Structure formats: structure tokens, C-alpha cells
Amino acid sequence: MGIGNKLRNRFQMARGRAKARKGRATGDPYLETKGQGQRVGGAARQTSEQVKDAVKNARSAFKE
């Protein structure tokens, strides 16, 4: 719903992507897995924000 939350989620996904790439490049499976988890967590939160926005838009469409 909030722009701040959406940006935070995007940054979390980007950090996770960077960690996963670094882990892959250095051969560190722990870092790669941690990065993938962080990316997925950000994506899940981003999806929940999009669902909240869709519900808000649907609700306002029925009010009119």
C-alpha cells in the first residue's frame, strides 16, 4: 500500500539477488541460499502489497 513498503521490498529483493550472485561466483552455497531466501521473502512481501492495492482498488470501485 505504501510507497515506502514497496521500495523496501524491492531493495530486499535486490540485496538477495546480489548475495545469491556473489555466493555463486565465490562458490559459497550458504551465501547463495541466504540470498535466494532474502529475494523470495522480498518478492512475497511485494506480492502481498500488490494484493492489498488490488483489494483497495476493487473496494473503491464498488463504492462509486
PDB file of N, CA, C, O and CB in Angstrom:
ATOM      1  N   MET A   1       0.817  -1.170   0.000  1.00  0.00           N
ATOM      2  CA  MET A   1       0.000   0.000   0.000  1.00  0.00           C
ATOM      3  C   MET A   1       0.870   1.246   0.000  1.00  0.00           C
ATOM      4  O   MET A   1       0.662   2.168  -0.789  1.00  0.00           O
ATOM      5  CB  MET A   1      -0.934  -0.009   1.186  1.00  0.00           C
ATOM      6  N   GLY A   2       1.840   1.258   0.892  1.00  0.00           N
ATOM      7  CA  GLY A   2       2.689   2.430   0.962  1.00  0.00           C
ATOM      8  C   GLY A   2       3.878   2.317   0.034  1.00  0.00           C
ATOM      9  O   GLY A   2       4.419   1.234  -0.192  1.00  0.00           O
ATOM     10  N   ILE A   3       4.268   3.446  -0.491  1.00  0.00           N
ATOM     11  CA  ILE A   3       5.433   3.501  -1.373  1.00  0.00           C
ATOM     12  C   ILE A   3       6.678   3.038  -0.631  1.00  0.00           C
ATOM     13  O   ILE A   3       7.521   2.349  -1.204  1.00  0.00           O
ATOM     14  CB  ILE A   3       5.636   4.926  -1.922  1.00  0.00           C
ATOM     15  N   GLY A   4       6.798   3.411   0.636  1.00  0.00           N
ATOM     16  CA  GLY A   4       7.964   3.012   1.429  1.00  0.00           C
ATOM     17  C   GLY A   4       8.095   1.502   1.541  1.00  0.00           C
ATOM     18  O   GLY A   4       9.193   0.957   1.426  1.00  0.00           O
ATOM     19  N   ASN A   5       6.970   0.828   1.765  1.00  0.00           N
ATOM     20  CA  ASN A   5       6.996  -0.636   1.857  1.00  0.00           C
ATOM     21  C   ASN A   5       7.394  -1.261   0.529  1.00  0.00           C
ATOM     22  O   ASN A   5       8.171  -2.215   0.493  1.00  0.00           O
ATOM     23  CB  ASN A   5       5.629  -1.171   2.298  1.00  0.00           C
ATOM     24  N   LYS A   6       6.865  -0.729  -0.550  1.00  0.00           N
ATOM     25  CA  LYS A   6       7.188  -1.281  -1.862  1.00  0.00           C
ATOM     26  C   LYS A   6       8.673  -1.110  -2.180  1.00  0.00           C
ATOM     27  O   LYS A   6       9.313  -2.018  -2.710  1.00  0.00           O
ATOM     28  CB  LYS A   6       6.336  -0.612  -2.945  1.00  0.00           C
ATOM     29  N   LEU A   7       9.211   0.070  -1.848  1.00  0.00           N
ATOM     30  CA  LEU A   7      10.639   0.302  -2.089  1.00  0.00           C
ATOM     31  C   LEU A   7      11.494  -0.604  -1.207  1.00  0.00           C
ATOM     32  O   LEU A   7      12.498  -1.149  -1.666  1.00  0.00           O
ATOM     33  CB  LEU A   7      10.996   1.777  -1.833  1.00  0.00           C
ATOM     34  N   ARG A   8      11.105  -0.766   0.037  1.00  0.00           N
ATOM     35  CA  ARG A   8      11.851  -1.635   0.950  1.00  0.00           C
ATOM     36  C   ARG A   8      11.872  -3.064   0.419  1.00  0.00           C
ATOM     37  O   ARG A   8      12.902  -3.735   0.473  1.00  0.00           O
ATOM     38  CB  ARG A   8      11.235  -1.599   2.365  1.00  0.00           C
ATOM     39  N   ASN A   9      10.743  -3.526  -0.092  1.00  0.00           N
ATOM     40  CA  ASN A   9      10.673  -4.881  -0.643  1.00  0.00           C
ATOM     41  C   ASN A   9      11.557  -5.015  -1.882  1.00  0.00           C
ATOM     42  O   ASN A   9      12.241  -6.024  -2.054  1.00  0.00           O
ATOM     43  CB  ASN A   9       9.220  -5.244  -0.990  1.00  0.00           C
ATOM     44  N   ARG A  10      11.541  -4.011  -2.731  1.00  0.00           N
ATOM     45  CA  ARG A  10      12.386  -4.055  -3.933  1.00  0.00           C
ATOM     46  C   ARG A  10      13.865  -4.083  -3.568  1.00  0.00           C
ATOM     47  O   ARG A  10      14.648  -4.813  -4.175  1.00  0.00           O
ATOM     48  CB  ARG A  10      12.096  -2.848  -4.837  1.00  0.00           C
ATOM     49  N   PHE A  11      14.247  -3.273  -2.557  1.00  0.00           N
ATOM     50  CA  PHE A  11      15.642  -3.269  -2.127  1.00  0.00           C
ATOM     51  C   PHE A  11      16.027  -4.613  -1.525  1.00  0.00           C
ATOM     52  O   PHE A  11      17.145  -5.088  -1.727  1.00  0.00           O
ATOM     53  CB  PHE A  11      15.889  -2.148  -1.114  1.00  0.00           C
ATOM     54  N   GLN A  12      15.107  -5.228  -0.787  1.00  0.00           N
ATOM     55  CA  GLN A  12      15.388  -6.536  -0.207  1.00  0.00           C
ATOM     56  C   GLN A  12      15.585  -7.564  -1.318  1.00  0.00           C
ATOM     57  O   GLN A  12      16.484  -8.401  -1.233  1.00  0.00           O
ATOM     58  CB  GLN A  12      14.246  -6.971   0.742  1.00  0.00           C
ATOM     59  N   MET A  13      14.764  -7.510  -2.347  1.00  0.00           N
ATOM     60  CA  MET A  13      14.921  -8.432  -3.471  1.00  0.00           C
ATOM     61  C   MET A  13      16.258  -8.201  -4.173  1.00  0.00           C
ATOM     62  O   MET A  13      16.929  -9.158  -4.559  1.00  0.00           O
ATOM     63  CB  MET A  13      13.759  -8.268  -4.469  1.00  0.00           C
ATOM     64  N   ALA A  14      16.643  -6.947  -4.337  1.00  0.00           N
ATOM     65  CA  ALA A  14      17.905  -6.632  -4.997  1.00  0.00           C
ATOM     66  C   ALA A  14      19.095  -7.097  -4.156  1.00  0.00           C
ATOM     67  O   ALA A  14      20.061  -7.635  -4.698  1.00  0.00           O
ATOM     68  CB  ALA A  14      18.004  -5.126  -5.267  1.00  0.00           C
ATOM     69  N   ARG A  15      19.034  -6.894  -2.837  1.00  0.00           N
ATOM     70  CA  ARG A  15      20.116  -7.364  -1.970  1.00  0.00           C
ATOM     71  C   ARG A  15      20.230  -8.878  -2.025  1.00  0.00           C
ATOM     72  O   ARG A  15      21.331  -9.425  -2.071  1.00  0.00           O
ATOM     73  CB  ARG A  15      19.889  -6.904  -0.524  1.00  0.00           C
ATOM     74  N   GLY A  16      19.084  -9.554  -2.020  1.00  0.00           N
ATOM     75  CA  GLY A  16      19.089 -11.018  -2.101  1.00  0.00           C
ATOM     76  C   GLY A  16      19.665 -11.504  -3.412  1.00  0.00           C
ATOM     77  O   GLY A  16      20.420 -12.476  -3.445  1.00  0.00           O
ATOM     78  N   ARG A  17      19.311 -10.830  -4.491  1.00  0.00           N
ATOM     79  CA  ARG A  17      19.838 -11.200  -5.806  1.00  0.00           C
ATOM     80  C   ARG A  17      21.356 -11.025  -5.833  1.00  0.00           C
ATOM     81  O   ARG A  17      22.076 -11.860  -6.381  1.00  0.00           O
ATOM     82  CB  ARG A  17      19.176 -10.350  -6.918  1.00  0.00           C
ATOM     83  N   ALA A  18      21.834  -9.931  -5.238  1.00  0.00           N
ATOM     84  CA  ALA A  18      23.272  -9.665  -5.207  1.00  0.00           C
ATOM     85  C   ALA A  18      24.003 -10.714  -4.359  1.00  0.00           C
ATOM     86  O   ALA A  18      25.073 -11.187  -4.742  1.00  0.00           O
ATOM     87  CB  ALA A  18      23.544  -8.248  -4.655  1.00  0.00           C
ATOM     88  N   LYS A  19      23.427 -11.075  -3.216  1.00  0.00           N
ATOM     89  CA  LYS A  19      24.047 -12.094  -2.363  1.00  0.00           C
ATOM     90  C   LYS A  19      24.109 -13.434  -3.081  1.00  0.00           C
ATOM     91  O   LYS A  19      25.120 -14.133  -3.022  1.00  0.00           O
ATOM     92  CB  LYS A  19      23.273 -12.239  -1.043  1.00  0.00           C
ATOM     93  N   ALA A  20      23.021 -13.787  -3.760  1.00  0.00           N
ATOM     94  CA  ALA A  20      22.993 -15.066  -4.478  1.00  0.00           C
ATOM     95  C   ALA A  20      24.048 -15.083  -5.578  1.00  0.00           C
ATOM     96  O   ALA A  20      24.725 -16.094  -5.769  1.00  0.00           O
ATOM     97  CB  ALA A  20      21.595 -15.324  -5.078  1.00  0.00           C
ATOM     98  N   ARG A  21      24.194 -13.988  -6.296  1.00  0.00           N
ATOM     99  CA  ARG A  21      25.210 -13.925  -7.352  1.00  0.00           C
ATOM    100  C   ARG A  21      26.614 -14.011  -6.771  1.00  0.00           C
ATOM    101  O   ARG A  21      27.480 -14.700  -7.311  1.00  0.00           O
ATOM    102  CB  ARG A  21      25.060 -12.635  -8.162  1.00  0.00           C
ATOM    103  N   LYS A  22      26.830 -13.305  -5.666  1.00  0.00           N
ATOM    104  CA  LYS A  22      28.145 -13.338  -5.028  1.00  0.00           C
ATOM    105  C   LYS A  22      28.449 -14.750  -4.525  1.00  0.00           C
ATOM    106  O   LYS A  22      29.569 -15.239  -4.674  1.00  0.00           O
ATOM    107  CB  LYS A  22      28.211 -12.321  -3.861  1.00  0.00           C
ATOM    108  N   GLY A  23      27.464 -15.390  -3.939  1.00  0.00           N
ATOM    109  CA  GLY A  23      27.643 -16.767  -3.467  1.00  0.00           C
ATOM    110  C   GLY A  23      27.951 -17.716  -4.601  1.00  0.00           C
ATOM    111  O   GLY A  23      28.793 -18.603  -4.464  1.00  0.00           O
ATOM    112  N   ARG A  24      27.269 -17.534  -5.730  1.00  0.00           N
ATOM    113  CA  ARG A  24      27.521 -18.369  -6.906  1.00  0.00           C
ATOM    114  C   ARG A  24      28.932 -18.130  -7.434  1.00  0.00           C
ATOM    115  O   ARG A  24      29.632 -19.074  -7.801  1.00  0.00           O
ATOM    116  CB  ARG A  24      26.481 -18.082  -8.011  1.00  0.00           C
ATOM    117  N   ALA A  25      29.346 -16.864  -7.469  1.00  0.00           N
ATOM    118  CA  ALA A  25      30.654 -16.511  -8.023  1.00  0.00           C
ATOM    119  C   ALA A  25      31.797 -17.014  -7.141  1.00  0.00           C
ATOM    120  O   ALA A  25      32.842 -17.429  -7.642  1.00  0.00           O
ATOM    121  CB  ALA A  25      30.759 -14.997  -8.196  1.00  0.00           C
ATOM    122  N   THR A  26      31.589 -16.974  -5.822  1.00  0.00           N
ATOM    123  CA  THR A  26      32.650 -17.387  -4.912  1.00  0.00           C
ATOM    124  C   THR A  26      32.572 -18.854  -4.537  1.00  0.00           C
ATOM    125  O   THR A  26      33.469 -19.376  -3.875  1.00  0.00           O
ATOM    126  CB  THR A  26      32.606 -16.556  -3.672  1.00  0.00           C
ATOM    127  N   GLY A  27      31.510 -19.520  -4.953  1.00  0.00           N
ATOM    128  CA  GLY A  27      31.346 -20.936  -4.629  1.00  0.00           C
ATOM    129  C   GLY A  27      30.873 -21.160  -3.200  1.00  0.00           C
ATOM    130  O   GLY A  27      31.117 -22.224  -2.631  1.00  0.00           O
ATOM    131  N   ASP A  28      30.205 -20.180  -2.614  1.00  0.00           N
ATOM    132  CA  ASP A  28      29.705 -20.280  -1.251  1.00  0.00           C
ATOM    133  C   ASP A  28      28.211 -20.616  -1.286  1.00  0.00           C
ATOM    134  O   ASP A  28      27.388 -19.722  -1.479  1.00  0.00           O
ATOM    135  CB  ASP A  28      29.960 -18.959  -0.469  1.00  0.00           C
ATOM    136  N   PRO A  29      27.853 -21.879  -1.105  1.00  0.00           N
ATOM    137  CA  PRO A  29      26.435 -22.256  -1.199  1.00  0.00           C
ATOM    138  C   PRO A  29      25.589 -21.639  -0.090  1.00  0.00           C
ATOM    139  O   PRO A  29      24.403 -21.383  -0.296  1.00  0.00           O
ATOM    140  CB  PRO A  29      26.297 -23.767  -1.158  1.00  0.00           C
ATOM    141  N   TYR A  30      26.182 -21.394   1.096  1.00  0.00           N
ATOM    142  CA  TYR A  30      25.429 -20.790   2.189  1.00  0.00           C
ATOM    143  C   TYR A  30      24.991 -19.374   1.817  1.00  0.00           C
ATOM    144  O   TYR A  30      23.833 -19.005   2.014  1.00  0.00           O
ATOM    145  CB  TYR A  30      26.271 -20.771   3.478  1.00  0.00           C
ATOM    146  N   LEU A  31      25.919 -18.586   1.280  1.00  0.00           N
ATOM    147  CA  LEU A  31      25.599 -17.214   0.894  1.00  0.00           C
ATOM    148  C   LEU A  31      24.587 -17.194  -0.254  1.00  0.00           C
ATOM    149  O   LEU A  31      23.685 -16.357  -0.282  1.00  0.00           O
ATOM    150  CB  LEU A  31      26.876 -16.458   0.490  1.00  0.00           C
ATOM    151  N   GLU A  32      24.745 -18.113  -1.189  1.00  0.00           N
ATOM    152  CA  GLU A  32      23.809 -18.196  -2.314  1.00  0.00           C
ATOM    153  C   GLU A  32      22.399 -18.518  -1.825  1.00  0.00           C
ATOM    154  O   GLU A  32      21.428 -17.904  -2.266  1.00  0.00           O
ATOM    155  CB  GLU A  32      24.275 -19.261  -3.325  1.00  0.00           C
ATOM    156  N   THR A  33      22.292 -19.477  -0.918  1.00  0.00           N
ATOM    157  CA  THR A  33      20.984 -19.860  -0.379  1.00  0.00           C
ATOM    158  C   THR A  33      20.374 -18.735   0.447  1.00  0.00           C
ATOM    159  O   THR A  33      19.173 -18.479   0.368  1.00  0.00           O
ATOM    160  CB  THR A  33      21.107 -21.125   0.473  1.00  0.00           C
ATOM    161  N   LYS A  34      21.205 -18.067   1.238  1.00  0.00           N
ATOM    162  CA  LYS A  34      20.714 -16.952   2.038  1.00  0.00           C
ATOM    163  C   LYS A  34      20.189 -15.834   1.135  1.00  0.00           C
ATOM    164  O   LYS A  34      19.156 -15.233   1.428  1.00  0.00           O
ATOM    165  CB  LYS A  34      21.826 -16.419   2.961  1.00  0.00           C
ATOM    166  N   GLY A  35      20.891 -15.559   0.051  1.00  0.00           N
ATOM    167  CA  GLY A  35      20.452 -14.543  -0.893  1.00  0.00           C
ATOM    168  C   GLY A  35      19.149 -14.916  -1.577  1.00  0.00           C
ATOM    169  O   GLY A  35      18.275 -14.070  -1.766  1.00  0.00           O
ATOM    170  N   GLN A  36      19.020 -16.177  -1.945  1.00  0.00           N
ATOM    171  CA  GLN A  36      17.781 -16.618  -2.587  1.00  0.00           C
ATOM    172  C   GLN A  36      16.604 -16.491  -1.629  1.00  0.00           C
ATOM    173  O   GLN A  36      15.513 -16.084  -2.026  1.00  0.00           O
ATOM    174  CB  GLN A  36      17.912 -18.068  -3.077  1.00  0.00           C
ATOM    175  N   GLY A  37      16.829 -16.840  -0.376  1.00  0.00           N
ATOM    176  CA  GLY A  37      15.769 -16.708   0.625  1.00  0.00           C
ATOM    177  C   GLY A  37      15.356 -15.261   0.830  1.00  0.00           C
ATOM    178  O   GLY A  37      14.171 -14.953   0.961  1.00  0.00           O
ATOM    179  N   GLN A  38      16.337 -14.386   0.855  1.00  0.00           N
ATOM    180  CA  GLN A  38      16.049 -12.965   1.026  1.00  0.00           C
ATOM    181  C   GLN A  38      15.272 -12.430  -0.176  1.00  0.00           C
ATOM    182  O   GLN A  38      14.343 -11.638  -0.018  1.00  0.00           O
ATOM    183  CB  GLN A  38      17.356 -12.167   1.220  1.00  0.00           C
ATOM    184  N   ARG A  39      15.651 -12.864  -1.369  1.00  0.00           N
ATOM    185  CA  ARG A  39      14.954 -12.426  -2.574  1.00  0.00           C
ATOM    186  C   ARG A  39      13.508 -12.913  -2.574  1.00  0.00           C
ATOM    187  O   ARG A  39      12.593 -12.158  -2.903  1.00  0.00           O
ATOM    188  CB  ARG A  39      15.682 -12.930  -3.825  1.00  0.00           C
ATOM    189  N   VAL A  40      13.307 -14.163  -2.208  1.00  0.00           N
ATOM    190  CA  VAL A  40      11.954 -14.724  -2.177  1.00  0.00           C
ATOM    191  C   VAL A  40      11.110 -14.025  -1.113  1.00  0.00           C
ATOM    192  O   VAL A  40       9.926 -13.767  -1.330  1.00  0.00           O
ATOM    193  CB  VAL A  40      12.002 -16.244  -1.907  1.00  0.00           C
ATOM    194  N   GLY A  41      11.712 -13.719   0.030  1.00  0.00           N
ATOM    195  CA  GLY A  41      10.980 -13.004   1.077  1.00  0.00           C
ATOM    196  C   GLY A  41      10.520 -11.634   0.617  1.00  0.00           C
ATOM    197  O   GLY A  41       9.393 -11.225   0.894  1.00  0.00           O
ATOM    198  N   GLY A  42      11.394 -10.923  -0.089  1.00  0.00           N
ATOM    199  CA  GLY A  42      11.016  -9.620  -0.626  1.00  0.00           C
ATOM    200  C   GLY A  42       9.928  -9.731  -1.672  1.00  0.00           C
ATOM    201  O   GLY A  42       9.021  -8.901  -1.731  1.00  0.00           O
ATOM    202  N   ALA A  43      10.022 -10.766  -2.500  1.00  0.00           N
ATOM    203  CA  ALA A  43       9.011 -10.968  -3.537  1.00  0.00           C
ATOM    204  C   ALA A  43       7.651 -11.296  -2.919  1.00  0.00           C
ATOM    205  O   ALA A  43       6.618 -10.837  -3.405  1.00  0.00           O
ATOM    206  CB  ALA A  43       9.443 -12.090  -4.494  1.00  0.00           C
ATOM    207  N   ALA A  44       7.655 -12.086  -1.854  1.00  0.00           N
ATOM    208  CA  ALA A  44       6.396 -12.436  -1.181  1.00  0.00           C
ATOM    209  C   ALA A  44       5.749 -11.195  -0.574  1.00  0.00           C
ATOM    210  O   ALA A  44       4.539 -10.996  -0.680  1.00  0.00           O
ATOM    211  CB  ALA A  44       6.639 -13.497  -0.085  1.00  0.00           C
ATOM    212  N   ARG A  45       6.567 -10.371   0.059  1.00  0.00           N
ATOM    213  CA  ARG A  45       6.023  -9.140   0.636  1.00  0.00           C
ATOM    214  C   ARG A  45       5.516  -8.201  -0.449  1.00  0.00           C
ATOM    215  O   ARG A  45       4.494  -7.537  -0.282  1.00  0.00           O
ATOM    216  CB  ARG A  45       7.083  -8.433   1.485  1.00  0.00           C
ATOM    217  N   GLN A  46       6.237  -8.153  -1.559  1.00  0.00           N
ATOM    218  CA  GLN A  46       5.820  -7.298  -2.673  1.00  0.00           C
ATOM    219  C   GLN A  46       4.464  -7.775  -3.210  1.00  0.00           C
ATOM    220  O   GLN A  46       3.587  -6.964  -3.509  1.00  0.00           O
ATOM    221  CB  GLN A  46       6.894  -7.305  -3.807  1.00  0.00           C
ATOM    222  N   THR A  47       4.307  -9.073  -3.326  1.00  0.00           N
ATOM    223  CA  THR A  47       3.045  -9.634  -3.808  1.00  0.00           C
ATOM    224  C   THR A  47       1.907  -9.296  -2.845  1.00  0.00           C
ATOM    225  O   THR A  47       0.800  -8.973  -3.277  1.00  0.00           O
ATOM    226  CB  THR A  47       3.164 -11.163  -3.982  1.00  0.00           C
ATOM    227  N   SER A  48       2.180  -9.371  -1.545  1.00  0.00           N
ATOM    228  CA  SER A  48       1.122  -9.044  -0.583  1.00  0.00           C
ATOM    229  C   SER A  48       0.737  -7.566  -0.681  1.00  0.00           C
ATOM    230  O   SER A  48      -0.433  -7.222  -0.517  1.00  0.00           O
ATOM    231  CB  SER A  48       1.577  -9.381   0.854  1.00  0.00           C
ATOM    232  N   GLU A  49       1.700  -6.700  -0.943  1.00  0.00           N
ATOM    233  CA  GLU A  49       1.392  -5.278  -1.137  1.00  0.00           C
ATOM    234  C   GLU A  49       0.519  -5.085  -2.378  1.00  0.00           C
ATOM    235  O   GLU A  49      -0.403  -4.269  -2.370  1.00  0.00           O
ATOM    236  CB  GLU A  49       2.694  -4.451  -1.264  1.00  0.00           C
ATOM    237  N   GLN A  50       0.809  -5.828  -3.434  1.00  0.00           N
ATOM    238  CA  GLN A  50       0.011  -5.717  -4.654  1.00  0.00           C
ATOM    239  C   GLN A  50      -1.408  -6.211  -4.430  1.00  0.00           C
ATOM    240  O   GLN A  50      -2.357  -5.645  -4.974  1.00  0.00           O
ATOM    241  CB  GLN A  50       0.663  -6.499  -5.790  1.00  0.00           C
ATOM    242  N   VAL A  51      -1.562  -7.264  -3.633  1.00  0.00           N
ATOM    243  CA  VAL A  51      -2.901  -7.773  -3.315  1.00  0.00           C
ATOM    244  C   VAL A  51      -3.670  -6.730  -2.505  1.00  0.00           C
ATOM    245  O   VAL A  51      -4.855  -6.501  -2.747  1.00  0.00           O
ATOM    246  CB  VAL A  51      -2.811  -9.114  -2.530  1.00  0.00           C
ATOM    247  N   LYS A  52      -2.995  -6.103  -1.546  1.00  0.00           N
ATOM    248  CA  LYS A  52      -3.653  -5.057  -0.758  1.00  0.00           C
ATOM    249  C   LYS A  52      -4.127  -3.923  -1.664  1.00  0.00           C
ATOM    250  O   LYS A  52      -5.235  -3.412  -1.499  1.00  0.00           O
ATOM    251  CB  LYS A  52      -2.697  -4.512   0.325  1.00  0.00           C
ATOM    252  N   ASP A  53      -3.289  -3.533  -2.615  1.00  0.00           N
ATOM    253  CA  ASP A  53      -3.674  -2.468  -3.539  1.00  0.00           C
ATOM    254  C   ASP A  53      -4.863  -2.881  -4.403  1.00  0.00           C
ATOM    255  O   ASP A  53      -5.762  -2.078  -4.653  1.00  0.00           O
ATOM    256  CB  ASP A  53      -2.490  -2.085  -4.427  1.00  0.00           C
ATOM    257  N   ALA A  54      -4.866  -4.129  -4.857  1.00  0.00           N
ATOM    258  CA  ALA A  54      -5.960  -4.608  -5.698  1.00  0.00           C
ATOM    259  C   ALA A  54      -7.272  -4.611  -4.919  1.00  0.00           C
ATOM    260  O   ALA A  54      -8.313  -4.228  -5.453  1.00  0.00           O
ATOM    261  CB  ALA A  54      -5.654  -6.018  -6.234  1.00  0.00           C
ATOM    262  N   VAL A  55      -7.224  -5.039  -3.664  1.00  0.00           N
ATOM    263  CA  VAL A  55      -8.428  -5.053  -2.828  1.00  0.00           C
ATOM    264  C   VAL A  55      -8.911  -3.622  -2.596  1.00  0.00           C
ATOM    265  O   VAL A  55     -10.109  -3.345  -2.658  1.00  0.00           O
ATOM    266  CB  VAL A  55      -8.152  -5.762  -1.471  1.00  0.00           C
ATOM    267  N   LYS A  56      -7.977  -2.726  -2.331  1.00  0.00           N
ATOM    268  CA  LYS A  56      -8.342  -1.323  -2.101  1.00  0.00           C
ATOM    269  C   LYS A  56      -8.996  -0.735  -3.356  1.00  0.00           C
ATOM    270  O   LYS A  56     -10.000  -0.029  -3.263  1.00  0.00           O
ATOM    271  CB  LYS A  56      -7.092  -0.488  -1.701  1.00  0.00           C
ATOM    272  N   ASN A  57      -8.428  -1.027  -4.518  1.00  0.00           N
ATOM    273  CA  ASN A  57      -8.991  -0.511  -5.775  1.00  0.00           C
ATOM    274  C   ASN A  57     -10.357  -1.119  -6.060  1.00  0.00           C
ATOM    275  O   ASN A  57     -11.260  -0.419  -6.517  1.00  0.00           O
ATOM    276  CB  ASN A  57      -8.040  -0.796  -6.946  1.00  0.00           C
ATOM    277  N   ALA A  58     -10.518  -2.399  -5.798  1.00  0.00           N
ATOM    278  CA  ALA A  58     -11.811  -3.056  -6.023  1.00  0.00           C
ATOM    279  C   ALA A  58     -12.868  -2.487  -5.076  1.00  0.00           C
ATOM    280  O   ALA A  58     -14.011  -2.250  -5.468  1.00  0.00           O
ATOM    281  CB  ALA A  58     -11.686  -4.589  -5.829  1.00  0.00           C
ATOM    282  N   ARG A  59     -12.471  -2.276  -3.842  1.00  0.00           N
ATOM    283  CA  ARG A  59     -13.409  -1.725  -2.865  1.00  0.00           C
ATOM    284  C   ARG A  59     -13.862  -0.328  -3.267  1.00  0.00           C
ATOM    285  O   ARG A  59     -15.044   0.001  -3.164  1.00  0.00           O
ATOM    286  CB  ARG A  59     -12.772  -1.690  -1.474  1.00  0.00           C
ATOM    287  N   SER A  60     -12.919   0.494  -3.725  1.00  0.00           N
ATOM    288  CA  SER A  60     -13.290   1.851  -4.118  1.00  0.00           C
ATOM    289  C   SER A  60     -14.121   1.847  -5.397  1.00  0.00           C
ATOM    290  O   SER A  60     -14.936   2.748  -5.595  1.00  0.00           O
ATOM    291  CB  SER A  60     -12.039   2.710  -4.309  1.00  0.00           C
ATOM    292  N   ALA A  61     -13.937   0.864  -6.263  1.00  0.00           N
ATOM    293  CA  ALA A  61     -14.730   0.799  -7.496  1.00  0.00           C
ATOM    294  C   ALA A  61     -16.190   0.470  -7.174  1.00  0.00           C
ATOM    295  O   ALA A  61     -17.101   0.951  -7.847  1.00  0.00           O
ATOM    296  CB  ALA A  61     -14.143  -0.257  -8.468  1.00  0.00           C
ATOM    297  N   PHE A  62     -16.409  -0.357  -6.136  1.00  0.00           N
ATOM    298  CA  PHE A  62     -17.785  -0.720  -5.790  1.00  0.00           C
ATOM    299  C   PHE A  62     -18.483   0.368  -4.987  1.00  0.00           C
ATOM    300  O   PHE A  62     -19.713   0.398  -4.927  1.00  0.00           O
ATOM    301  CB  PHE A  62     -17.800  -2.017  -5.007  1.00  0.00           C
ATOM    302  N   LYS A  63     -17.724   1.255  -4.376  1.00  0.00           N
ATOM    303  CA  LYS A  63     -18.336   2.345  -3.618  1.00  0.00           C
ATOM    304  C   LYS A  63     -18.971   3.376  -4.531  1.00  0.00           C
ATOM    305  O   LYS A  63     -19.926   4.049  -4.145  1.00  0.00           O
ATOM    306  CB  LYS A  63     -17.305   3.013  -2.729  1.00  0.00           C
ATOM    307  N   GLU A  64     -18.446   3.502  -5.737  1.00  0.00           N
ATOM    308  CA  GLU A  64     -18.931   4.540  -6.655  1.00  0.00           C
ATOM    309  C   GLU A  64     -20.194   4.150  -7.335  1.00  0.00           C
ATOM    310  O   GLU A  64     -20.726   4.917  -8.136  1.00  0.00           O
ATOM    311  CB  GLU A  64     -17.904   4.858  -7.682  1.00  0.00           C
TER     312      GLU A  64
END
